């Protein structure tokens, strides 16, 4: 059964309704529906560990080498409920203890909960949201300095339902650019010079697996003080017209590097862009390895989306990013080395200015 904790744990959490860094000081906010804990937490000795974390989440990460007590090796509760799947999913970002000072987890609810949130009707959940806390959450996002905010679609929907016609609350949800925007393939909910809100999934969902590398790329750029590159989002020419792609430098890239020899990172294997189709958003490259009598007769495909994202990542860093950074940007493993060679050709001609 879904309900709130009472007693000591409720009092502690109400006084400090967030996890990790103070949201006023944090640079990156992860917004969730509620902070969920195992049913019997307060009757177990492990409760002391959770309280230690809640007193100072930044110090806890440094002391225990994990961002949350649920990830401690002696965590004694089932690992399929009670908040564990969420925090296990969060580890896919690969953040380290040095990042703890920037990271805060904030929720729609200001109380610790137990039970399965998704099993109660949405209307019941919305009715439990406290107006004062929602105003506080709005302030954390919009009025506490430079922020990168990750907002799951389910949480966004809850916010819209809660505010109803009150567009003064969560004004960032009113953002409506002429064309939809994305950052490394993540949908942009709101963006200005200091605040970027991106749509994601809950860390407890399997869908999150496909976007954590993109999230990490955005986080790294943001924490380094760089501007997050935003691309307009359109529809590709897939049969159903449903696949979204990023429009950017693809056409210029193809025309600039066609039939020019580039090199893999170690300088022994060469790559050459042989053909491209601007409408389909695909270019074909040929690879020649050092021991081959000639070039591999096969043509390997690179997609417009990964080329545009790679170009944006290089421009944001002001340099040709390395192969590890290309992987973290979401580039397919086999495509990293040839794409590196082609990107070097491109930026040798044009430089890194926008």
C-alpha positions in Angstrom: 0.0 0.0 0.0 1.3 3.5 -0.9 1.5 6.0 1.9 3.8 8.4 3.7 6.2 7.6 6.6 5.2 9.1 9.9 7.2 9.9 13.0 11.0 10.7 13.1 11.7 10.0 9.4 8.8 12.3 8.2 10.0 15.1 10.5 13.6 14.8 9.3 12.6 14.8 5.6 10.1 17.6 5.9 12.8 19.8 7.3 15.1 19.0 4.3 12.9 17.9 1.4 15.6 16.9 -1.0 18.5 14.4 -1.3 22.2 15.2 -2.0 23.3 18.8 -2.3 21.0 21.7 -1.3 19.1 22.5 -4.5 19.9 26.2 -4.0 23.6 25.4 -4.4 23.4 22.5 -6.8 24.1 22.8 -10.6 22.2 19.7 -11.7 18.8 18.8 -10.5 17.1 15.4 -11.0 13.4 15.8 -10.5 11.3 12.8 -9.4 7.8 12.1 -8.2 8.6 11.1 -4.6 11.5 9.8 -2.5 10.5 6.1 -2.0 12.0 3.9 0.8 11.6 0.3 2.0 8.5 -0.3 4.2 10.4 -1.4 7.3 13.2 1.2 7.0 12.6 2.9 10.3 12.6 -0.4 12.3 16.0 -1.5 11.0 19.5 -0.5 12.1 20.2 0.6 8.5 17.9 3.6 9.2 20.9 5.2 10.9 22.9 5.1 7.6 20.0 6.7 5.7 19.8 9.5 8.3 23.6 10.0 8.0 23.1 10.4 4.2 20.2 12.8 4.7 22.2 15.0 7.0 24.9 15.6 4.4 24.6 13.8 1.1 27.7 15.4 -0.4 29.9 14.1 2.5 28.2 10.7 2.3 29.2 10.3 -1.3 32.8 11.1 -0.5 33.0 8.8 2.5 31.2 5.8 1.1 32.1 6.1 -2.6 28.4 5.7 -3.5 25.9 8.5 -4.1 23.1 6.9 -2.0 22.9 4.5 1.0 20.9 2.1 -1.2 24.1 1.3 -3.1 26.1 0.3 0.0 27.2 -3.3 0.0 25.3 -4.0 3.2 22.0 -2.7 2.0 19.6 -5.1 3.7 16.3 -4.7 1.8 14.9 -6.1 -1.5 16.5 -4.6 -4.6 13.4 -4.6 -6.8 11.5 -1.9 -4.9 11.6 0.9 -2.4 13.8 3.3 -4.4 16.6 0.9 -5.1 16.0 0.5 -8.9 16.0 4.3 -9.3 19.3 4.8 -7.6 20.9 1.8 -9.3 19.8 3.2 -12.6 21.4 6.5 -11.7 24.8 4.9 -11.5 24.8 4.3 -15.3 25.7 8.0 -15.6 29.1 7.2 -14.2 29.3 10.3 -12.0 32.0 10.4 -9.3 32.3 11.7 -5.8 33.9 14.9 -7.1 30.5 15.6 -8.7 28.6 15.3 -5.5 28.7 19.0 -4.7 26.7 19.7 -7.9 24.0 17.0 -7.7 20.6 17.2 -6.0 17.6 15.0 -6.1 14.3 16.9 -5.7 10.7 15.5 -5.8 7.2 16.6 -6.4 6.3 15.3 -2.9 7.9 16.8 0.2 7.5 13.7 2.3 9.2 10.2 2.3 6.9 7.5 0.9 6.7 3.7 0.8 4.8 1.4 -1.5 4.5 1.5 -5.3 3.7 5.1 -6.5 2.7 3.9 -10.0 -0.1 1.7 -8.6 -2.2 4.6 -7.2 -4.4 6.6 -9.6 -2.7 9.7 -11.0 -5.6 11.9 -9.6 -4.9 10.6 -6.1 -1.2 11.3 -6.5 -1.8 14.9 -7.7 -4.2 15.5 -4.8 -1.3 14.8 -2.4 1.0 17.5 -3.8 1.5 20.4 -1.4 1.2 23.9 -3.0 3.9 25.4 -0.9 6.4 22.7 -1.8 5.5 23.0 -5.5 6.3 26.7 -5.3 9.6 25.9 -3.6 10.4 23.4 -6.4 9.6 26.0 -9.0 12.0 28.4 -7.2 14.8 25.8 -7.1 14.5 25.3 -10.9 14.0 28.9 -12.0 15.4 31.2 -9.4 18.5 29.6 -7.8 21.2 30.3 -10.4 22.6 28.4 -13.3 20.8 25.0 -13.5 20.7 21.9 -15.6 17.4 20.1 -14.9 16.4 16.6 -15.9 12.6 16.1 -15.9 11.0 12.8 -16.7 7.9 13.1 -18.9 5.7 11.6 -16.2 6.8 14.3 -13.8 6.2 17.0 -16.4 2.7 15.7 -16.9 2.1 15.7 -13.1 3.2 19.4 -13.0 0.9 20.4 -15.7 -2.1 18.6 -14.1 -1.3 20.2 -10.7 -1.1 23.7 -11.9 -4.1 23.4 -14.3 -4.7 26.9 -15.6 -2.2 28.6 -13.3 0.5 29.4 -15.9 2.4 31.5 -13.3 3.5 28.2 -11.7 6.2 26.3 -13.6 6.5 29.0 -16.3 9.3 27.0 -17.9 6.6 24.6 -19.1 5.2 27.4 -21.3 8.4 27.5 -23.4 7.4 27.2 -27.0 10.2 27.8 -29.6 9.3 28.0 -33.3 10.7 24.5 -33.8 11.3 21.8 -31.1 14.8 21.7 -29.8 17.1 18.9 -28.6 20.4 18.7 -26.8 22.3 15.6 -28.0 19.0 14.0 -28.8 17.3 14.9 -25.5 14.1 16.9 -25.9 14.4 20.5 -24.6 11.6 21.6 -22.3 13.1 25.0 -21.6 16.3 26.8 -22.3 17.9 30.2 -21.8 21.5 31.3 -21.0 21.5 29.9 -17.5 18.8 27.3 -17.2 18.3 24.2 -19.3 15.5 21.7 -18.7 15.6 18.4 -20.6 13.0 15.7 -20.9 14.2 12.2 -19.8 12.9 9.0 -18.2 12.9 7.8 -14.7 16.1 6.1 -13.7 13.9 3.2 -12.6 12.7 2.6 -16.2 14.5 0.5 -18.8 14.1 3.3 -21.3 16.8 5.3 -19.4 19.5 2.8 -20.6 19.4 4.3 -24.1 20.0 7.9 -23.0 22.4 7.9 -20.1 25.5 8.5 -22.3 23.8 11.5 -23.8 22.8 12.8 -20.3 26.5 12.4 -19.2 27.7 14.4 -22.2 25.4 17.2 -21.4 26.3 17.1 -17.7 30.0 17.2 -18.4 29.7 20.2 -20.7 27.4 22.1 -18.3 29.7 21.5 -15.3 32.7 22.7 -17.3 30.9 26.0 -17.9 30.2 25.4 -21.6 27.0 26.4 -23.5 24.8 23.3 -24.2 24.5 23.1 -28.0 20.8 23.0 -29.1 19.6 21.7 -32.4 16.2 22.0 -34.1 14.3 18.7 -34.3 12.5 17.5 -37.4 11.3 14.3 -38.8 13.4 11.9 -40.9 12.4 10.2 -44.1 11.7 6.8 -42.4 8.6 5.0 -43.8 6.4 6.1 -40.8 8.0 9.5 -40.5 8.4 8.9 -36.8 12.1 8.9 -36.2 13.3 12.3 -34.9 16.7 13.6 -36.1 18.8 16.6 -35.4 19.2 19.1 -38.3 22.6 20.7 -38.3 25.8 20.7 -40.4 25.3 17.3 -42.1 25.1 18.6 -45.7 28.0 21.0 -45.3 30.1 18.2 -43.7 29.4 15.8 -46.5 30.3 18.3 -49.2 33.5 19.4 -47.4 35.1 16.0 -46.7 33.9 13.9 -49.7 36.8 12.0 -51.4 39.4 13.4 -49.0 41.5 10.9 -47.0 41.2 11.0 -43.2 42.8 8.9 -40.6 41.8 6.8 -37.6 43.2 8.1 -34.3 46.4 6.0 -34.5 47.1 7.2 -38.1 47.4 3.7 -39.7 43.9 3.1 -41.0 42.4 5.6 -43.4 38.8 6.6 -44.1 37.2 8.4 -47.0 33.6 9.6 -47.4 32.6 8.2 -50.8 28.9 9.0 -51.2 26.0 10.7 -49.4 22.2 11.1 -49.6 21.1 14.4 -48.0 17.4 13.4 -48.1 17.9 10.1 -46.3 20.5 11.6 -44.0 23.1 8.9 -44.6 26.7 9.1 -45.9 28.9 6.1 -47.0 32.5 5.8 -46.0 35.2 3.4 -47.2 38.0 2.1 -44.9 41.5 1.1 -45.9 43.6 -0.8 -43.3 47.4 -0.9 -43.4 47.7 -4.6 -44.3 45.1 -4.5 -47.1 46.2 -4.8 -50.7 43.4 -2.3 -51.4 40.5 -0.6 -49.7 37.7 -2.6 -48.2 35.1 -2.8 -51.0 32.3 -2.4 -48.5 30.8 1.0 -47.8 29.9 1.8 -44.2 27.0 4.1 -43.3 27.1 7.0 -40.9 23.8 8.7 -39.9 23.1 12.4 -40.0 22.1 12.5 -36.3 25.5 11.1 -35.0 27.4 13.4 -37.3 25.5 16.5 -36.2 25.8 15.5 -32.5 29.5 15.0 -32.9 30.0 18.4 -34.5 28.1 20.1 -31.7 30.1 18.3 -29.1 33.4 19.4 -30.7 32.2 23.0 -31.0 31.0 23.1 -27.4 34.5 21.9 -26.3 36.3 24.1 -28.8 38.4 21.2 -30.0 38.3 17.8 -31.7 37.0 15.5 -29.0 38.6 12.1 -28.5 37.1 8.7 -29.2 36.0 8.1 -25.6 34.1 11.4 -25.7 32.5 10.4 -29.0 31.3 7.2 -27.4 29.8 9.1 -24.4 28.0 11.3 -26.9 26.1 8.2 -28.1 28.1 7.3 -31.2 27.9 3.6 -32.1 31.1 1.7 -31.2 32.3 0.8 -34.7 31.6 4.3 -36.1 33.8 6.1 -33.5 37.2 5.7 -35.2 36.2 6.6 -38.8 34.0 9.4 -37.7 37.0 10.8 -35.7 39.0 10.9 -38.9 36.3 12.6 -40.9 35.7 15.2 -38.1 39.3 16.1 -38.1 39.1 16.8 -41.9 36.1 18.9 -41.3 37.4 21.0 -38.5 40.8 21.4 -40.1 39.0 23.3 -42.8 36.4 25.3 -40.9 37.7 25.6 -37.3 35.5 25.4 -34.2 33.6 28.7 -34.4 29.8 28.4 -34.9 
